[in-house]
Amino acid sequence: MDRQGEIKSVLNTESFINEIEDMTKECFNDIANSNPEDTEARERAYNRIKAIENMMTRLQSVVDSDKIKDKSWTIL
């Protein structure tokens, strides 16, 4: 299996999706349950959320790169 196929397989795995959702929920809970003066904790949670989003975007772009290539050939 090639790189794109492996990544697509992982992205479509229910346990992976659930884990990503759980990680994100934990970060939001950290923000919601933090003390008002604990800005560092909220910033760490926010940065983790952004890192998860960036990772998912990157992985999805690797999977979608073939779709983009295929469409470019149909335009030409």
Residue pairs with C-beta under 8 A, 6 or more apart in sequence:
1 9
3 62
4 62
4 63
4 65
4 66
7 59
7 62
7 63
8 63
10 16
10 59
11 17
11 56
11 59
11 60
11 63
20 52
20 56
23 48
23 52
24 49
24 52
27 45
27 46
27 48
27 49
27 52
28 45
28 49
30 41
30 42
30 44
30 45
31 41
31 42
31 45
31 46
34 41
34 42
34 45
35 41
